[in-house]
Amino acid sequence: MSEVRLKHQRITEVLAKEIRSGRRPPGEQLPGEHALAQRFGVSRTTVRAALAELSEAGLIATRTGKGSYVLFDGRPLDDRLGWARALATQGIDTRVRTVAVRGVREEPLAAELGLPEPEFVCVERTRELVADDVVVSYERSFLPPVPGIRELPERGLEADSLTDVMGRAGLRPDHGEQRLGGRRIDAREAELLRRSPGDWFLDARRTSRAADDSFVEHVVSLLDPEHFRLTVEFG
């Protein structure tokens, strides 16, 4: 085992212990790479490796300080963790209902994403606030039919987190883009969201890719504008 690997593990273990013990409460921002490198006496490359592992474990969410992120009731959410985990870090108790898991053929989406094959596995879910019994989102996740994902239409999600299932299948988001618009919901969407046809919802579309730029996921989300908004950082 290399010295760099040993240093990386040491940093990961120390920071993980601080987070799990409550010394660093949910939502607290970690020191920057430079500060952590000075604290542990290592290079920033080693710090990045430790932060990547903490992020993979769902203990932290990292962003560059530029870009966009979702707010729920004014609180920032990093949805790269998955909605359930991102909401839970803010103490928001939600319940997820899987509407459908099926294989689909979407040629326009494949063309938009620059993919050679139009085959996807589509996971449809709604999310509601446990305390208020209010549905706040309807999400469709389009995934590549790789091993571990293509079996989902037959196997189902059961109690598994979709983010965890994707991780086990080797689908790990590294970068991508997110777009936000708004539109009126149709009759089927209104039924799932327990609203009226024509009600206005935010329409968020996020495409995630791996470090090698391969396709990971395309998510179309209808978000209740009474709870969600998108904030953009710049400069």
Backbone as CSV, one residue per row, in Angstrom:
resi,resn,N_x,N_y,N_z,CA_x,CA_y,CA_z,C_x,C_y,C_z
1,MET,0.850,-1.203,0.000,0.000,0.000,0.000,0.880,1.244,0.000
2,SER,0.563,2.192,-0.894,1.414,3.358,-1.040,1.244,4.308,0.140
3,GLU,2.227,5.196,0.303,2.175,6.175,1.381,1.003,7.130,1.177
4,VAL,0.744,7.499,-0.110,-0.359,8.402,-0.407,-1.683,7.768,0.017
5,ARG,-1.828,6.459,-0.258,-3.045,5.755,0.116,-3.217,5.757,1.638
6,LEU,-2.153,5.558,2.348,-2.215,5.556,3.807,-2.639,6.936,4.320
7,LYS,-2.079,7.996,3.749,-2.440,9.349,4.150,-3.913,9.631,3.845
8,HIS,-4.342,9.210,2.677,-5.726,9.397,2.252,-6.666,8.703,3.228
9,GLN,-6.363,7.468,3.599,-7.199,6.732,4.545,-7.248,7.427,5.904
10,ARG,-6.110,7.937,6.350,-6.046,8.582,7.657,-6.955,9.809,7.694
11,ILE,-6.904,10.622,6.645,-7.746,11.813,6.582,-9.218,11.423,6.545
12,THR,-9.552,10.424,5.727,-10.936,9.958,5.628,-11.453,9.506,6.989
13,GLU,-10.647,8.722,7.701,-11.072,8.197,9.003,-11.269,9.306,10.028
14,VAL,-10.355,10.291,10.054,-10.458,11.375,11.028,-11.706,12.220,10.770
15,LEU,-11.928,12.608,9.502,-13.077,13.446,9.181,-14.393,12.684,9.350
16,ALA,-14.394,11.404,8.982,-15.607,10.593,9.151,-15.984,10.497,10.629
17,LYS,-14.979,10.340,11.484,-15.242,10.259,12.919,-15.825,11.573,13.437
18,GLU,-15.294,12.701,12.960,-15.797,14.008,13.383,-17.249,14.205,12.953
19,ILE,-17.587,13.729,11.753,-18.950,13.889,11.235,-19.917,12.980,11.990
20,ARG,-19.540,11.707,12.144,-20.440,10.743,12.790,-20.635,11.032,14.271
21,SER,-19.646,11.640,14.904,-19.754,11.932,16.329,-20.621,13.158,16.607
22,GLY,-20.936,13.916,15.545,-21.716,15.133,15.726,-20.858,16.361,15.937
23,ARG,-19.544,16.171,15.986,-18.657,17.335,16.119,-18.839,18.280,14.947
24,ARG,-19.101,17.695,13.781,-19.444,18.500,12.601,-20.894,18.167,12.253
25,PRO,-21.840,19.011,12.630,-23.258,18.705,12.417,-23.647,18.757,10.950
26,PRO,-24.777,18.145,10.585,-25.243,18.180,9.195,-25.364,19.611,8.683
27,GLY,-24.882,19.826,7.479,-24.963,21.146,6.867,-23.753,22.027,7.099
28,GLU,-22.879,21.648,8.060,-21.694,22.462,8.297,-20.712,22.305,7.140
29,GLN,-20.133,23.394,6.713,-19.181,23.365,5.612,-17.800,22.985,6.122
30,LEU,-17.187,21.994,5.475,-15.824,21.615,5.835,-14.851,22.714,5.417
31,PRO,-13.693,22.782,6.061,-12.659,23.709,5.587,-12.279,23.391,4.138
32,GLY,-11.731,24.362,3.443,-11.335,24.154,2.057,-10.162,23.206,1.917
33,GLU,-9.893,22.826,0.673,-8.805,21.877,0.396,-7.473,22.382,0.934
34,HIS,-7.216,23.682,0.751,-5.936,24.237,1.190,-5.792,24.132,2.707
35,ALA,-6.873,24.477,3.432,-6.832,24.408,4.897,-6.656,22.971,5.381
36,LEU,-7.345,22.037,4.739,-7.225,20.634,5.134,-5.823,20.098,4.811
37,ALA,-5.270,20.528,3.678,-3.919,20.095,3.322,-2.907,20.573,4.361
38,GLN,-3.092,21.814,4.822,-2.207,22.336,5.861,-2.406,21.589,7.177
39,ARG,-3.658,21.322,7.536,-3.946,20.636,8.797,-3.291,19.261,8.853
40,PHE,-3.381,18.501,7.749,-2.884,17.128,7.754,-1.469,16.992,7.182
41,GLY,-0.924,18.104,6.682,0.430,18.064,6.140,0.562,17.212,4.893
42,VAL,-0.435,17.339,4.000,-0.440,16.532,2.780,-0.708,17.441,1.584
43,SER,-0.674,16.851,0.399,-0.974,17.619,-0.811,-2.487,17.740,-0.984
44,ARG,-2.886,18.676,-1.810,-4.316,18.854,-2.076,-4.865,17.655,-2.847
45,THR,-4.016,16.978,-3.617,-4.453,15.770,-4.324,-4.879,14.702,-3.336
46,THR,-4.109,14.551,-2.260,-4.460,13.577,-1.227,-5.752,13.970,-0.533
47,VAL,-5.927,15.274,-0.266,-7.161,15.757,0.358,-8.355,15.465,-0.548
48,ARG,-8.211,15.700,-1.857,-9.317,15.443,-2.790,-9.731,13.977,-2.766
49,ALA,-8.729,13.090,-2.677,-9.033,11.654,-2.633,-9.838,11.320,-1.386
50,ALA,-9.491,11.921,-0.257,-10.225,11.680,0.992,-11.642,12.235,0.892
51,LEU,-11.782,13.445,0.345,-13.104,14.053,0.217,-13.995,13.250,-0.726
52,ALA,-13.392,12.706,-1.789,-14.158,11.884,-2.726,-14.708,10.652,-2.029
53,GLU,-13.907,10.054,-1.153,-14.361,8.861,-0.439,-15.462,9.216,0.568
54,LEU,-15.336,10.340,1.232,-16.383,10.783,2.157,-17.683,11.070,1.410
55,SER,-17.564,11.655,0.232,-18.737,11.929,-0.587,-19.389,10.635,-1.042
56,GLU,-18.562,9.670,-1.448,-19.072,8.366,-1.887,-19.820,7.673,-0.760
57,ALA,-19.355,7.874,0.475,-20.001,7.260,1.636,-21.250,8.025,2.071
58,GLY,-21.536,9.148,1.407,-22.719,9.926,1.755,-22.555,10.780,2.989
59,LEU,-21.307,10.988,3.433,-21.075,11.780,4.637,-20.961,13.274,4.347
60,ILE,-20.563,13.623,3.138,-20.461,15.024,2.763,-20.992,15.207,1.346
61,ALA,-21.244,16.446,0.985,-21.572,16.811,-0.391,-20.641,17.950,-0.771
62,THR,-19.965,17.818,-1.881,-19.004,18.841,-2.278,-19.504,19.589,-3.501
63,ARG,-19.172,20.881,-3.560,-19.398,21.660,-4.769,-18.324,22.747,-4.847
64,THR,-18.090,23.226,-6.015,-16.942,24.090,-6.252,-17.145,25.519,-5.766
65,GLY,-18.381,25.879,-5.412,-18.672,27.267,-5.088,-19.244,28.005,-6.278
66,LYS,-19.296,27.309,-7.403,-19.932,27.846,-8.591,-20.880,26.771,-9.093
67,GLY,-21.993,27.179,-9.736,-22.934,26.209,-10.234,-24.294,26.404,-9.608
68,SER,-25.075,25.335,-9.553,-26.431,25.450,-9.060,-26.718,24.350,-8.059
69,TYR,-27.626,24.636,-7.139,-28.043,23.624,-6.190,-29.474,23.913,-5.767
70,VAL,-30.130,22.874,-5.293,-31.546,22.970,-4.973,-31.731,23.397,-3.531
71,LEU,-32.728,24.243,-3.301,-33.123,24.621,-1.945,-34.489,24.026,-1.653
72,PHE,-34.652,23.479,-0.452,-35.954,23.015,0.013,-36.317,23.828,1.243
73,ASP,-37.413,24.618,1.143,-37.814,25.510,2.233,-36.636,26.366,2.696
74,GLY,-35.828,26.833,1.716,-34.726,27.734,2.023,-33.445,27.053,2.460
75,ARG,-33.452,25.724,2.534,-32.259,24.997,2.983,-31.593,24.314,1.791
76,PRO,-30.271,24.419,1.663,-29.599,23.842,0.493,-29.589,22.332,0.523
77,LEU,-29.830,21.731,-0.642,-29.791,20.291,-0.803,-28.830,19.939,-1.923
78,ASP,-27.972,18.966,-1.693,-27.116,18.459,-2.769,-27.736,17.161,-3.253
79,ASP,-28.483,17.233,-4.377,-29.223,16.060,-4.821,-28.347,15.000,-5.469
80,ARG,-27.019,15.229,-5.528,-26.136,14.147,-5.969,-26.113,13.027,-4.937
81,LEU,-26.528,13.330,-3.712,-26.641,12.305,-2.692,-27.880,11.454,-2.890
82,GLY,-28.779,11.876,-3.746,-30.102,11.281,-3.808,-31.034,12.115,-2.943
83,TRP,-32.281,12.300,-3.394,-33.200,13.168,-2.677,-33.392,12.741,-1.235
84,ALA,-33.561,11.420,-1.021,-33.851,10.949,0.337,-32.736,11.348,1.293
85,ARG,-31.500,11.105,0.896,-30.363,11.409,1.761,-30.165,12.908,1.891
86,ALA,-30.346,13.633,0.780,-30.168,15.092,0.827,-31.198,15.735,1.745
87,LEU,-32.445,15.279,1.673,-33.482,15.821,2.543,-33.251,15.411,3.994
88,ALA,-32.811,14.156,4.185,-32.593,13.665,5.551,-31.508,14.460,6.267
89,THR,-30.489,14.918,5.528,-29.419,15.683,6.169,-29.936,17.000,6.739
90,GLN,-31.087,17.441,6.240,-31.694,18.679,6.743,-32.819,18.377,7.733
91,GLY,-32.940,17.113,8.142,-33.953,16.750,9.120,-35.359,16.692,8.551
92,ILE,-35.489,16.517,7.239,-36.796,16.480,6.585,-37.173,15.023,6.332
93,ASP,-38.250,14.562,6.941,-38.670,13.164,6.849,-39.601,12.995,5.660
94,THR,-39.185,12.195,4.673,-39.996,11.976,3.484,-40.253,10.493,3.275
95,ARG,-41.293,10.218,2.497,-41.651,8.849,2.147,-41.695,8.756,0.627
96,VAL,-41.118,7.691,0.070,-41.040,7.527,-1.381,-41.970,6.395,-1.823
97,ARG,-42.699,6.640,-2.898,-43.518,5.586,-3.490,-43.040,5.348,-4.918
98,THR,-42.709,4.108,-5.232,-42.296,3.756,-6.590,-43.547,3.526,-7.427
99,VAL,-43.708,4.339,-8.463,-44.878,4.257,-9.334,-44.698,3.160,-10.371
100,ALA,-43.506,3.109,-10.978,-43.241,2.113,-12.019,-41.741,1.994,-12.235
101,VAL,-41.311,0.796,-12.629,-39.933,0.551,-13.061,-40.037,-0.283,-14.334
102,ARG,-39.592,0.274,-15.439,-39.794,-0.436,-16.701,-38.702,-0.078,-17.705
103,GLY,-38.523,-0.955,-18.674,-37.634,-0.668,-19.783,-38.374,0.170,-20.809
104,VAL,-37.689,1.195,-21.339,-38.321,2.077,-22.325,-37.363,2.326,-23.477
105,ARG,-37.945,2.704,-24.599,-37.162,3.094,-25.771,-37.458,4.563,-26.039
106,GLU,-36.450,5.408,-25.889,-36.628,6.856,-26.013,-35.611,7.415,-27.006
107,GLU,-35.972,7.395,-28.274,-35.044,7.847,-29.314,-34.736,9.351,-29.221
108,PRO,-35.729,10.213,-29.006,-35.408,11.651,-28.885,-34.457,11.940,-27.730
109,LEU,-34.646,11.253,-26.581,-33.757,11.469,-25.428,-32.352,10.981,-25.739
110,ALA,-32.236,9.830,-26.393,-30.914,9.317,-26.753,-30.193,10.278,-27.690
111,ALA,-30.934,10.841,-28.631,-30.328,11.804,-29.561,-29.888,13.060,-28.815
112,GLU,-30.714,13.526,-27.890,-30.378,14.712,-27.104,-29.117,14.489,-26.278
113,LEU,-28.957,13.277,-25.732,-27.817,12.971,-24.874,-26.607,12.463,-25.650
114,GLY,-26.757,12.280,-26.967,-25.648,11.798,-27.786,-25.324,10.338,-27.557
115,LEU,-26.356,9.535,-27.277,-26.148,8.112,-26.998,-26.466,7.287,-28.239
116,PRO,-25.706,6.219,-28.486,-25.936,5.418,-29.692,-27.184,4.549,-29.619
117,GLU,-27.598,4.156,-28.409,-28.755,3.279,-28.251,-29.853,3.994,-27.460
118,PRO,-31.114,3.823,-27.860,-32.215,4.543,-27.198,-32.872,3.743,-26.066
119,GLU,-32.184,2.713,-25.553,-32.775,1.878,-24.516,-32.403,2.409,-23.128
120,PHE,-33.402,2.519,-22.262,-33.206,2.987,-20.886,-34.041,2.141,-19.934
121,VAL,-33.675,2.193,-18.670,-34.564,1.736,-17.601,-35.100,2.985,-16.931
122,CYS,-36.419,3.109,-16.879,-37.060,4.299,-16.314,-37.662,3.955,-14.948
123,VAL,-37.276,4.715,-13.940,-37.811,4.557,-12.584,-38.645,5.793,-12.263
124,GLU,-39.949,5.581,-12.020,-40.857,6.669,-11.675,-41.175,6.603,-10.190
125,ARG,-41.035,7.747,-9.504,-41.306,7.779,-8.068,-41.947,9.105,-7.671
126,THR,-42.738,9.061,-6.609,-43.227,10.284,-5.977,-42.638,10.355,-4.578
127,ARG,-42.570,11.571,-4.056,-42.009,11.783,-2.716,-42.951,12.688,-1.933
128,GLU,-43.238,12.309,-0.693,-44.144,13.112,0.121,-43.565,13.378,1.497
129,LEU,-44.014,14.472,2.096,-43.616,14.823,3.449,-44.424,13.973,4.423
130,VAL,-43.734,13.256,5.293,-44.409,12.372,6.231,-45.302,13.162,7.177
131,ALA,-44.814,14.280,7.676,-45.567,15.049,8.676,-46.858,15.618,8.112
132,ASP,-46.836,16.058,6.847,-47.995,16.749,6.276,-48.792,15.908,5.291
133,ASP,-48.239,14.726,4.916,-48.887,13.868,3.919,-49.116,14.624,2.609
134,VAL,-48.134,15.439,2.225,-48.200,16.237,1.002,-47.149,15.735,0.022
135,VAL,-47.563,15.441,-1.208,-46.623,15.019,-2.240,-45.899,16.250,-2.772
136,VAL,-44.557,16.228,-2.741,-43.796,17.420,-3.147,-43.009,17.215,-4.440
137,SER,-42.930,15.972,-4.928,-42.200,15.782,-6.191,-42.630,14.497,-6.886
138,TYR,-42.488,14.533,-8.199,-42.666,13.354,-9.055,-41.436,13.298,-9.943
139,GLU,-40.715,12.172,-9.902,-39.426,12.066,-10.571,-39.385,10.874,-11.523
140,ARG,-38.787,11.088,-12.688,-38.517,9.994,-13.630,-37.010,9.940,-13.875
141,SER,-36.403,8.813,-13.504,-34.965,8.626,-13.694,-34.751,7.676,-14.867
142,PHE,-34.001,8.135,-15.862,-33.658,7.311,-17.027,-32.219,6.845,-16.862
143,LEU,-32.031,5.519,-16.818,-30.724,4.934,-16.539,-30.287,4.029,-17.687
144,PRO,-28.969,3.907,-17.922,-28.494,2.974,-18.939,-28.733,1.534,-18.474
145,PRO,-29.113,0.631,-19.363,-29.436,-0.748,-18.965,-28.196,-1.609,-18.736
146,VAL,-27.333,-1.179,-17.838,-26.121,-1.938,-17.519,-26.470,-3.023,-16.495
147,PRO,-25.592,-4.035,-16.305,-25.853,-5.051,-15.276,-26.090,-4.411,-13.915
148,GLY,-27.096,-4.896,-13.235,-27.468,-4.313,-11.951,-28.596,-3.310,-12.080
149,ILE,-28.796,-2.778,-13.298,-29.894,-1.850,-13.574,-30.928,-2.506,-14.485
150,ARG,-30.471,-3.220,-15.501,-31.433,-3.788,-16.452,-32.348,-4.836,-15.829
151,GLU,-31.969,-5.361,-14.649,-32.814,-6.336,-13.966,-33.911,-5.682,-13.123
152,LEU,-33.838,-4.357,-12.946,-34.776,-3.677,-12.050,-36.247,-3.843,-12.436
153,PRO,-36.626,-3.823,-13.746,-38.053,-3.988,-14.063,-38.633,-5.303,-13.540
154,GLU,-37.837,-6.351,-13.493,-38.312,-7.629,-12.960,-38.136,-7.712,-11.454
155,ARG,-37.017,-7.206,-10.951,-36.691,-7.348,-9.530,-37.364,-6.285,-8.679
156,GLY,-37.495,-5.082,-9.219,-38.041,-3.975,-8.452,-36.984,-3.347,-7.562
157,LEU,-37.334,-2.184,-6.994,-36.404,-1.474,-6.118,-36.471,-1.963,-4.683
158,GLU,-37.619,-2.532,-4.296,-37.846,-2.955,-2.922,-37.591,-1.759,-1.992
159,ALA,-36.781,-1.936,-0.945,-36.527,-0.837,-0.005,-35.211,-0.126,-0.300
160,ASP,-34.562,-0.511,-1.412,-33.244,0.031,-1.714,-33.329,1.489,-2.163
161,SER,-32.307,2.259,-1.827,-32.135,3.595,-2.378,-31.675,3.467,-3.820
162,LEU,-32.269,4.241,-4.711,-31.846,4.196,-6.116,-30.391,4.617,-6.241
163,THR,-29.976,5.594,-5.450,-28.579,6.032,-5.470,-27.648,4.878,-5.103
164,ASP,-28.018,4.079,-4.099,-27.194,2.942,-3.697,-27.167,1.875,-4.783
165,VAL,-28.320,1.623,-5.418,-28.391,0.645,-6.503,-27.490,1.077,-7.657
166,MET,-27.528,2.366,-7.988,-26.676,2.878,-9.057,-25.203,2.714,-8.698
167,GLY,-24.851,3.002,-7.442,-23.458,2.862,-7.025,-22.967,1.439,-7.163
168,ARG,-23.804,0.477,-6.777,-23.398,-0.935,-6.892,-23.256,-1.352,-8.351
169,ALA,-23.985,-0.670,-9.240,-23.906,-0.978,-10.668,-22.766,-0.221,-11.351
170,GLY,-22.012,0.564,-10.573,-20.885,1.313,-11.133,-21.268,2.637,-11.748
171,LEU,-22.494,3.108,-11.500,-22.944,4.397,-12.040,-22.745,5.466,-10.977
172,ARG,-21.644,6.211,-11.097,-21.284,7.212,-10.090,-21.143,8.583,-10.760
173,PRO,-22.066,9.485,-10.479,-22.016,10.820,-11.105,-20.743,11.570,-10.724
174,ASP,-20.163,12.240,-11.713,-18.985,13.083,-11.470,-19.269,14.532,-11.872
175,HIS,-20.013,14.720,-12.956,-20.335,16.065,-13.427,-21.574,15.996,-14.308
176,GLY,-22.067,17.137,-14.698,-23.237,17.164,-15.565,-23.834,18.548,-15.629
177,GLU,-25.119,18.604,-15.960,-25.800,19.882,-16.052,-27.222,19.743,-15.526
178,GLN,-27.767,20.839,-15.051,-29.139,20.865,-14.556,-29.841,22.081,-15.120
179,ARG,-31.053,21.856,-15.621,-31.860,22.940,-16.177,-33.175,23.024,-15.420
180,LEU,-33.690,24.215,-15.274,-34.932,24.417,-14.529,-35.882,25.280,-15.328
181,GLY,-37.110,24.810,-15.409,-38.167,25.579,-16.046,-39.429,25.453,-15.215
182,GLY,-40.541,25.700,-15.837,-41.817,25.557,-15.151,-42.897,25.248,-16.160
183,ARG,-43.898,24.498,-15.735,-45.010,24.187,-16.639,-46.217,23.728,-15.838
184,ARG,-47.326,23.622,-16.540,-48.551,23.138,-15.918,-48.609,21.615,-16.037
185,ILE,-49.032,20.946,-14.981,-49.037,19.483,-14.971,-50.278,18.947,-15.678
186,ASP,-50.119,17.742,-16.283,-51.242,17.126,-16.988,-52.065,16.271,-16.019
187,ALA,-53.067,15.592,-16.555,-54.013,14.861,-15.711,-53.339,13.724,-14.933
188,ARG,-52.472,12.952,-15.609,-51.807,11.841,-14.906,-50.876,12.357,-13.823
189,GLU,-50.093,13.387,-14.149,-49.183,13.969,-13.164,-49.962,14.536,-11.978
190,ALA,-51.097,15.161,-12.272,-51.919,15.730,-11.205,-52.419,14.642,-10.267
191,GLU,-52.788,13.490,-10.818,-53.257,12.380,-9.986,-52.145,11.885,-9.066
192,LEU,-50.942,11.747,-9.610,-49.807,11.264,-8.810,-49.406,12.285,-7.752
193,LEU,-49.503,13.565,-8.085,-49.088,14.630,-7.175,-50.222,15.087,-6.245
194,ARG,-51.417,14.527,-6.453,-52.605,14.894,-5.663,-52.921,16.382,-5.795
195,ARG,-52.817,16.861,-7.009,-53.114,18.257,-7.308,-54.168,18.309,-8.420
196,SER,-54.377,19.475,-8.954,-55.340,19.661,-10.035,-54.610,19.816,-11.364
197,PRO,-55.142,19.231,-12.448,-54.528,19.456,-13.759,-54.418,20.950,-14.039
198,GLY,-53.271,21.342,-14.551,-53.047,22.755,-14.833,-52.307,23.486,-13.741
199,ASP,-52.129,22.841,-12.563,-51.326,23.469,-11.505,-49.890,23.647,-11.988
200,TRP,-49.250,24.696,-11.489,-47.901,25.055,-11.926,-46.854,24.366,-11.057
201,PHE,-45.887,23.675,-11.693,-44.790,23.017,-10.987,-43.464,23.375,-11.645
202,LEU,-42.403,23.349,-10.864,-41.065,23.479,-11.415,-40.707,22.196,-12.159
203,ASP,-40.064,22.339,-13.306,-39.641,21.207,-14.130,-38.111,21.220,-14.172
204,ALA,-37.490,20.318,-13.387,-36.024,20.254,-13.304,-35.521,19.059,-14.100
205,ARG,-34.500,19.269,-14.895,-33.918,18.199,-15.711,-32.410,18.176,-15.483
206,ARG,-31.920,17.046,-14.996,-30.504,16.923,-14.665,-29.913,15.717,-15.384
207,THR,-28.800,15.955,-16.067,-28.057,14.877,-16.725,-26.714,14.723,-16.038
208,SER,-26.428,13.518,-15.582,-25.178,13.239,-14.871,-24.300,12.313,-15.704
209,ARG,-22.992,12.578,-15.642,-22.025,11.741,-16.348,-20.891,11.360,-15.407
210,ALA,-20.242,10.243,-15.717,-19.124,9.757,-14.915,-17.868,10.553,-15.242
211,ALA,-16.784,10.261,-14.516,-15.524,10.971,-14.732,-15.015,10.799,-16.160
212,ASP,-15.321,9.641,-16.793,-14.878,9.410,-18.178,-15.896,9.951,-19.187
213,ASP,-16.878,10.704,-18.710,-17.904,11.361,-19.515,-18.975,10.398,-20.021
214,SER,-18.987,9.163,-19.556,-20.038,8.228,-19.949,-21.341,8.585,-19.244
215,PHE,-22.455,8.219,-19.849,-23.779,8.557,-19.328,-24.085,7.790,-18.046
216,VAL,-24.602,8.504,-17.050,-24.968,7.894,-15.769,-26.473,7.937,-15.545
217,GLU,-27.083,9.119,-15.692,-28.508,9.246,-15.370,-29.061,10.537,-15.954
218,HIS,-30.322,10.476,-16.377,-31.070,11.681,-16.749,-32.347,11.675,-15.927
219,VAL,-32.558,12.737,-15.148,-33.700,12.807,-14.239,-34.592,13.980,-14.619
220,VAL,-35.876,13.699,-14.745,-36.874,14.728,-14.963,-37.722,14.787,-13.697
221,SER,-37.726,15.934,-13.026,-38.429,16.071,-11.748,-39.444,17.207,-11.822
222,LEU,-40.639,16.929,-11.349,-41.629,17.968,-11.120,-41.603,18.286,-9.633
223,LEU,-41.283,19.541,-9.288,-41.054,19.935,-7.901,-42.076,20.982,-7.472
224,ASP,-42.650,20.792,-6.311,-43.629,21.722,-5.779,-42.973,23.083,-5.537
225,PRO,-43.387,24.136,-6.248,-42.727,25.442,-6.092,-42.969,26.079,-4.729
226,GLU,-43.899,25.526,-3.929,-44.079,26.047,-2.583,-42.940,25.627,-1.660
227,HIS,-42.188,24.608,-2.083,-41.097,24.102,-1.244,-39.721,24.218,-1.902
228,PHE,-39.666,24.033,-3.228,-38.383,23.983,-3.921,-38.104,25.271,-4.688
229,ARG,-36.819,25.618,-4.761,-36.372,26.613,-5.724,-34.904,26.305,-6.054
230,LEU,-34.422,26.895,-7.124,-33.051,26.665,-7.563,-32.245,27.936,-7.357
231,THR,-31.058,27.797,-6.742,-30.157,28.920,-6.535,-28.912,28.726,-7.394
232,VAL,-28.463,29.784,-8.037,-27.276,29.737,-8.888,-26.192,30.614,-8.272
233,GLU,-25.006,30.044,-8.081,-23.865,30.799,-7.576,-22.954,31.173,-8.742
234,PHE,-22.312,32.335,-8.654,-21.399,32.745,-9.717,-20.333,33.651,-9.114
235,GLY,-19.327,33.931,-9.919,-18.262,34.818,-9.460,-17.064,34.064,-8.943
